[in-house]
Amino acid sequence: MDARGKKAVVIPEVVLSSGKKMPVLGFGTGVFGKTPPAQTLALILLDAIELGYRHFDTAALYGTEEAVGLAVAQALERGLVKSRDEFFITSKLWCPDAHHDLVLPALKSTLQRLGLEYVDLYLIHWPVRMKPGTTGVPTSKDVLLPFDIMGTWEAMEECSRLGLAKSIGVSNFGTKKLSQILDNGTIPPAVNQVEMNPSWQQEKLRDYCKGKGIHVTAWSPLGFYGAAAWATKPLIDYAIIKDIAAAKGKSVAQVILRSIIQQGDVSAISRSFNKERMKDNAQIFDWELTEDEMNKIKEIPQRRLNAGDFFVSEDGQYKSLDDLWDGNP
Ligand SMILES: NC(=O)c1ccc[n+]([C@@H]2O[C@H](COP(=O)([O-])OP(=O)(O)OC[C@H]3O[C@@H](n4cnc5c(N)ncnc54)[C@H](OP(=O)(O)O)[C@@H]3O)[C@@H](O)[C@H]2O)c1
């Protein structure tokens, strides 16, 4: 039951290396296309809160921090939750702020937009540094600078020590970059948030992270399933999943999300701004996929859906996707 006595889904939690608990199903707010105005998005997020979502994923890049903050404030006002501590809010450092002295100011700006005193998790969005002040993803390779991995991480550690980020982590990091932080840093990354879906199951990276106590979170877990515009091309062959879904009386999205979470050491951030679909996506905790069904999904041909090509440049730090992804392009 939630604070108003309505029945909501209870999403299980995982304990991170920081000792903090994180719900294993998060709600994404990053949109490829037009982001709804903050007030409109806040109402959508309130629907999600009513349904039981407590973990929200935003980023300086997405322009959705204000909406997340509004939703948290309105949920408290409406009595949907009793305290801010019931939420798990993640935000991310965008590449032009991946400079040692810009990290703390960037987090302070994020907190201001959120209207919060701390984030539960702060992530380096990509292992990429851009010229300060650059907006959006790079449209010219001239804005890309060599990534100062330890200078950036030390500043992230400072955010943690100041209590402004309860946990710190990274996103889109391969194994070499993770080991650099583990070897040279003081606080290990609690989370590595990466693309993970039936088309890119991240077996190697997951094995590495499991051995090092780094929790892996899946972004684009549905592989943009149902998404419009550039994502309408058939990115994943969903035939196998459709068969499993039909046999179990579940939706394709539910089977995909369940197949990720059922692995036990992984969480997922899914996004739907449609109330029925966000509800559907959360109904994955009271049933299971069989070993045979899980194995069938493992057989789906593998390729990344979003490789981050815009960060690769012949005269830049990452000369190939192989460089960017530490040999696992
Ligand atoms: N760290 C990173 O670099 C990074 C990169 C990408 C994304 N992310 C985070 O991960 C979140 C999720 O990724 P994503 O938004 O790319 O992908 P996703 O959750 O895999 O897919 C979202 C798309 O699937 C549709 N959808 C959702 N539930 C559905 C259902 N039950 N049936 C049919 N269609 C459904 C949504 O449309 P409707 O809204 O119409 O339902 C939306 O178009 C983002 O919002 C963002 O917070 C992080």
PDBQT file of the ligand as one rigid body, heavy atoms in Angstrom, charges set to zero:
ROOT
HETATM    1  N1  LIG A 401      23.128   6.365 -19.784  1.00  0.00    +0.000 N 
HETATM    2  C1  LIG A 401      22.831   6.497 -21.056  1.00  0.00    +0.000 C 
HETATM    3  O1  LIG A 401      23.708   6.795 -21.887  1.00  0.00    +0.000 OA
HETATM    4  C2  LIG A 401      21.409   6.306 -21.520  1.00  0.00    +0.000 A 
HETATM    5  C3  LIG A 401      21.139   6.187 -22.885  1.00  0.00    +0.000 A 
HETATM    6  C4  LIG A 401      19.816   5.977 -23.281  1.00  0.00    +0.000 A 
HETATM    7  C5  LIG A 401      18.809   5.908 -22.323  1.00  0.00    +0.000 A 
HETATM    8  N2  LIG A 401      19.099   6.072 -20.988  1.00  0.00    +0.000 N 
HETATM    9  C6  LIG A 401      18.035   6.020 -19.956  1.00  0.00    +0.000 C 
HETATM   10  O2  LIG A 401      17.321   4.816 -20.104  1.00  0.00    +0.000 OA
HETATM   11  C7  LIG A 401      15.934   5.112 -20.261  1.00  0.00    +0.000 C 
HETATM   12  C8  LIG A 401      15.253   4.034 -21.082  1.00  0.00    +0.000 C 
HETATM   13  O3  LIG A 401      15.802   3.964 -22.362  1.00  0.00    +0.000 OA
HETATM   14  P1  LIG A 401      14.945   4.301 -23.681  1.00  0.00    +0.000 P 
HETATM   15  O4  LIG A 401      13.966   5.361 -23.328  1.00  0.00    +0.000 OA
HETATM   16  O5  LIG A 401      15.891   4.532 -24.762  1.00  0.00    +0.000 OA
HETATM   17  O6  LIG A 401      14.312   2.939 -24.081  1.00  0.00    +0.000 OA
HETATM   18  P2  LIG A 401      13.268   1.830 -23.633  1.00  0.00    +0.000 P 
HETATM   19  O7  LIG A 401      12.747   1.985 -22.263  1.00  0.00    +0.000 OA
HETATM   20  O8  LIG A 401      13.971   0.575 -23.981  1.00  0.00    +0.000 OA
HETATM   21  O9  LIG A 401      12.123   2.080 -24.689  1.00  0.00    +0.000 OA
HETATM   22  C9  LIG A 401      11.325   3.208 -24.651  1.00  0.00    +0.000 C 
HETATM   23  C10 LIG A 401      10.323   3.127 -25.788  1.00  0.00    +0.000 C 
HETATM   24  O10 LIG A 401       9.556   1.922 -25.661  1.00  0.00    +0.000 OA
HETATM   25  C11 LIG A 401       8.176   2.246 -25.632  1.00  0.00    +0.000 C 
HETATM   26  N3  LIG A 401       7.558   1.362 -24.634  1.00  0.00    +0.000 N 
HETATM   27  C12 LIG A 401       7.740   1.369 -23.292  1.00  0.00    +0.000 A 
HETATM   28  N4  LIG A 401       7.012   0.404 -22.704  1.00  0.00    +0.000 NA
HETATM   29  C13 LIG A 401       6.356  -0.228 -23.698  1.00  0.00    +0.000 A 
HETATM   30  C14 LIG A 401       5.443  -1.313 -23.708  1.00  0.00    +0.000 A 
HETATM   31  N5  LIG A 401       5.053  -1.929 -22.599  1.00  0.00    +0.000 N 
HETATM   32  N6  LIG A 401       4.947  -1.714 -24.926  1.00  0.00    +0.000 NA
HETATM   33  C15 LIG A 401       5.329  -1.086 -26.061  1.00  0.00    +0.000 A 
HETATM   34  N7  LIG A 401       6.173  -0.050 -26.113  1.00  0.00    +0.000 NA
HETATM   35  C16 LIG A 401       6.704   0.371 -24.924  1.00  0.00    +0.000 A 
HETATM   36  C17 LIG A 401       8.076   3.700 -25.217  1.00  0.00    +0.000 C 
HETATM   37  O11 LIG A 401       6.985   4.319 -25.848  1.00  0.00    +0.000 OA
HETATM   38  P3  LIG A 401       5.706   4.912 -25.016  1.00  0.00    +0.000 P 
HETATM   39  O12 LIG A 401       6.244   6.029 -24.159  1.00  0.00    +0.000 OA
HETATM   40  O13 LIG A 401       4.813   5.387 -26.091  1.00  0.00    +0.000 OA
HETATM   41  O14 LIG A 401       5.153   3.777 -24.215  1.00  0.00    +0.000 OA
HETATM   42  C18 LIG A 401       9.373   4.282 -25.768  1.00  0.00    +0.000 C 
HETATM   43  O15 LIG A 401       9.188   4.696 -27.109  1.00  0.00    +0.000 OA
HETATM   44  C19 LIG A 401      15.926   6.514 -20.882  1.00  0.00    +0.000 C 
HETATM   45  O16 LIG A 401      14.672   7.142 -20.745  1.00  0.00    +0.000 OA
HETATM   46  C20 LIG A 401      17.035   7.168 -20.092  1.00  0.00    +0.000 C 
HETATM   47  O17 LIG A 401      16.564   7.578 -18.818  1.00  0.00    +0.000 OA
HETATM   48  C21 LIG A 401      20.391   6.240 -20.583  1.00  0.00    +0.000 A 
ENDROOT
TORSDOF 0
